[in-house]
Amino acid sequence: LRGDNGSGKTTLIKLTLGELRPTYGTIDNHNTRIAYLDQNITLLQSTLSILENFKLLNADQTENSAYMNLARFLFKNEQAHKQVCDLSGGEKLRAALACILMAKEPPQLLILDEPTNHLDLESIQQVESALQCFNGAMIIISHDNFFINNCSVNHMITAPFHTH
């Protein structure tokens, strides 16, 4: 999704997430597993470690599987014990993606709000790599054309939501 500030991108996301109700019509996403990563990655609790967040969000997984899944996102051994508040922006986004994408039932729809804001080039490349392995649908709010192209986006909507 692209558009100027105030063009309705956030409203569309809130409607999709069920945080707002449409003024007319309906939105049916009751059977869809949706994960949303806002710009501040509020999904993760900052006072907990990456491992603790993973286990909190994936209570059905063993500690060994948690370590294994975090290692896939470059959080190996002691790195998994870093507190979220001590992570860089890229590390925080990778940690959140690990918690979401390595769930026993990953989301069918992943919504990312400006995921490359405040990330360095290496972090962006790591996030792109993780998203290229995702088999579900994505809605990405971004102005970063290079990132969008590297995530294999095949449809762009520009507010006020004319397709092209």
C-alpha positions as CSV (number, residue, x, y, z in Angstrom):
1,L,0.0,0.0,0.0
2,R,1.3,3.4,-0.9
3,G,-0.1,6.9,-0.2
4,D,0.5,10.2,1.4
5,N,0.0,10.6,5.2
6,G,-3.7,10.7,5.9
7,S,-4.7,8.9,2.7
8,G,-6.3,5.9,4.5
9,K,-3.6,3.2,4.7
10,T,-3.8,2.9,8.5
11,T,-7.6,2.9,8.3
12,L,-7.6,0.0,5.8
13,I,-5.2,-2.0,8.1
14,K,-7.4,-1.3,11.1
15,L,-10.5,-2.5,9.1
16,T,-8.6,-5.6,8.1
17,L,-7.6,-6.3,11.7
18,G,-11.1,-5.7,13.0
19,E,-10.0,-2.7,15.0
20,L,-12.5,-0.6,13.1
21,R,-15.9,-1.4,11.7
22,P,-16.8,-0.5,8.1
23,T,-19.4,2.2,7.7
24,Y,-21.0,0.0,5.1
25,G,-20.4,-3.5,3.8
26,T,-18.6,-6.2,5.7
27,I,-15.2,-7.6,6.0
28,D,-14.9,-11.4,6.6
29,N,-11.6,-12.5,7.9
30,H,-12.9,-14.7,10.7
31,N,-11.0,-17.8,9.5
32,T,-7.8,-16.1,8.5
33,R,-4.7,-16.1,10.7
34,I,-3.4,-12.6,10.6
35,A,-0.2,-11.2,12.0
36,Y,0.5,-7.5,12.2
37,L,3.8,-5.8,12.8
38,D,3.6,-2.1,13.5
39,Q,6.5,0.2,13.2
40,N,7.4,-0.1,16.9
41,I,7.1,-3.9,16.9
42,T,4.7,-3.8,19.9
43,L,4.1,-7.5,19.5
44,L,7.3,-8.1,21.6
45,Q,7.5,-7.4,25.3
46,S,10.6,-5.2,25.7
47,T,11.5,-6.4,29.2
48,L,11.7,-10.0,28.0
49,S,14.4,-11.8,26.1
50,I,13.9,-12.9,22.5
51,L,13.6,-16.5,23.7
52,E,11.0,-15.6,26.4
53,N,9.0,-13.7,23.8
54,F,9.2,-16.7,21.4
55,K,7.9,-19.1,24.1
56,L,5.2,-16.7,25.2
57,L,3.9,-16.4,21.6
58,N,4.4,-20.0,20.8
59,A,3.6,-21.9,24.0
60,D,3.1,-25.1,22.1
61,Q,6.7,-25.4,21.1
62,T,9.5,-27.0,23.2
63,E,12.6,-25.0,24.3
64,N,14.7,-26.9,21.8
65,S,12.4,-26.0,18.9
66,A,12.4,-22.4,20.1
67,Y,16.2,-22.3,20.0
68,M,16.3,-24.0,16.6
69,N,13.7,-21.6,15.1
70,L,15.4,-18.5,16.5
71,A,18.8,-19.7,15.1
72,R,17.1,-19.7,11.6
73,F,16.8,-15.9,12.2
74,L,20.4,-15.6,13.3
75,F,19.7,-15.6,17.1
76,K,22.0,-18.5,18.1
77,N,22.7,-19.6,21.6
78,E,23.3,-16.7,23.9
79,Q,21.9,-14.2,21.4
80,A,18.5,-15.7,22.0
81,H,18.8,-14.4,25.6
82,K,19.2,-10.7,24.6
83,Q,16.5,-8.5,26.0
84,V,14.3,-7.0,23.3
85,C,14.9,-3.4,24.7
86,D,18.6,-3.9,23.9
87,L,18.0,-4.9,20.2
88,S,18.6,-2.7,17.2
89,G,15.6,-2.0,14.9
90,G,16.7,-4.8,12.5
91,E,17.2,-7.3,15.3
92,K,13.8,-6.5,16.8
93,L,12.1,-7.0,13.4
94,R,13.9,-10.2,12.8
95,A,12.9,-11.4,16.3
96,A,9.3,-10.6,15.7
97,L,9.3,-12.3,12.3
98,A,10.9,-15.4,14.0
99,C,8.1,-15.5,16.6
100,I,5.4,-15.1,13.9
101,L,6.8,-17.1,11.0
102,M,8.1,-20.1,13.0
103,A,4.8,-20.7,14.8
104,K,3.3,-24.1,14.3
105,E,0.5,-22.4,12.4
106,P,2.1,-19.3,10.8
107,P,-0.2,-16.5,9.6
108,Q,-2.0,-16.7,6.3
109,L,-1.8,-12.9,6.1
110,L,1.2,-10.9,7.3
111,I,0.7,-7.1,7.6
112,L,3.9,-5.0,7.8
113,D,3.7,-1.2,8.5
114,E,6.9,0.5,7.2
115,P,9.1,-2.4,8.0
116,T,12.3,-0.8,6.7
117,N,12.1,2.4,8.7
118,H,15.3,2.9,10.7
119,L,17.0,-0.2,9.3
120,D,20.4,-0.4,7.9
121,L,21.1,-2.2,4.5
122,E,22.2,-5.5,6.1
123,S,19.1,-5.6,8.3
124,I,16.8,-4.9,5.3
125,Q,18.5,-7.7,3.4
126,Q,18.0,-10.2,6.3
127,V,14.3,-9.2,6.5
128,E,13.9,-9.6,2.8
129,S,15.4,-13.1,3.0
130,A,13.0,-14.1,5.8
131,L,10.0,-12.7,3.8
132,Q,11.0,-14.5,0.6
133,C,10.4,-17.8,2.5
134,F,7.0,-16.8,3.7
135,N,4.2,-18.7,1.9
136,G,1.3,-16.6,2.9
137,A,-0.1,-13.3,1.6
138,M,1.4,-10.0,2.7
139,I,0.2,-6.4,2.9
140,I,3.2,-4.1,3.1
141,I,2.9,-0.4,3.8
142,S,6.2,1.0,2.4
143,H,7.8,3.7,0.3
144,D,10.9,1.6,-0.2
145,N,10.7,0.4,-3.9
146,F,13.8,-1.8,-3.7
147,F,12.5,-3.6,-0.6
148,I,9.1,-4.1,-2.2
149,N,10.7,-5.5,-5.4
150,N,12.9,-7.9,-3.3
151,C,9.8,-9.2,-1.5
152,S,8.2,-10.2,-4.8
153,V,5.2,-7.9,-4.5
154,N,3.1,-8.4,-7.5
155,H,0.3,-5.9,-6.9
156,M,0.5,-2.3,-5.8
157,I,-2.3,-0.2,-4.4
158,T,-1.8,3.6,-4.1
159,A,-4.3,5.6,-2.0
160,P,-6.9,6.6,-2.7
161,F,-6.8,2.9,-3.7
162,H,-6.7,3.0,-7.5
163,T,-5.0,-0.2,-8.7
164,H,-2.1,-0.2,-11.2
